[in-house]
Amino acid sequence: MMGMPSCREVARMLAEGEFQNAPRRVRWMVRLHFAMCRHCDRFARQMGLISRALKHMMSRRPDELNRPDIAQRIIARLKHP
């Protein structure tokens, strides 16, 4: 990636977890892309929310994960972070 990354490149980096380990220049260019592209910015925030929700769920006891309302709680959190 020489210049500004495309939306496809940004989405791939975020989905594959490459953004955190990318060189400083690449992270800066992606942040600049976020400033100009609301769709990628929203996607990045959604990926962060999903990541935090999964980490939180994985820290729970197994018996807490077998609750029937877990899907509704996840959907509610995604709608109102």
N, C-alpha and C positions, 0 to 999 in steps of 0.2 A: 504494500500500500504506500504509494508515494505521496498523494495529496489527501484530499478529503475522502473518507471512506463512504461507500454507498450504503444505502439502507440494508441491503442484503448482507454486506460485510459486517455491519454493526450488529445485526440480528444474529449472525453466525457466531461472532465473538462473544456476545452475551449468552447465547444458548449453550455454548461449549465451555463457558467459564474462562475464556482467554483474556478478558478485559483486565482483571486484577493483576495478572502477570505480564501484561503487555509493556513494552518500553514506554517511558514517560512521554515521548513525542506522540506515540500512537494514542495513548490515553487522552492527551490534550486534544488531538484531532477528533476523537470520538466525542469528547465533551463539547467541543465546538459544534459538531454535528447535532448533538442533542439540543443545543441552543437554537438551531435553525429548523429542526425537524420534530414537531410535537409528537408524531407517531412513534418515532424511535425513543424519544424521551419517555413516553407513556409505557412502551414495551419494556424499557429498562426498569422503570418503577415497578411494573407488574412482575418482572422476573425477580426483583429483589424481595417483593412481598411473598411470592411463592417460595423462594429460598428460605426466608425467615420462618414462614409457616411450617415448612417441612422440618427445619431444625427444631422448632418448638415441639412439633408432634413426635419427633424421634426421641426427644428428651422425656417423654411421658412413659408411664408404666404401660405394659401391654394391655392390662385390663381396662385402662382408660381409653384405649384406641378402639375397643369393641363396642362403643356406644353407637346406637342407631342414628343419633342426631348429628354425627360428626360431619357428614356431607353438607347438611344445612348450615352448620356453623362455619364451615369453610367458605361456602357461597356468600353468606352474610358478611364475612370479613372481607372478601374480595370486593363486594359492592360498597362497603363503608369501612375503609382502612382507618 
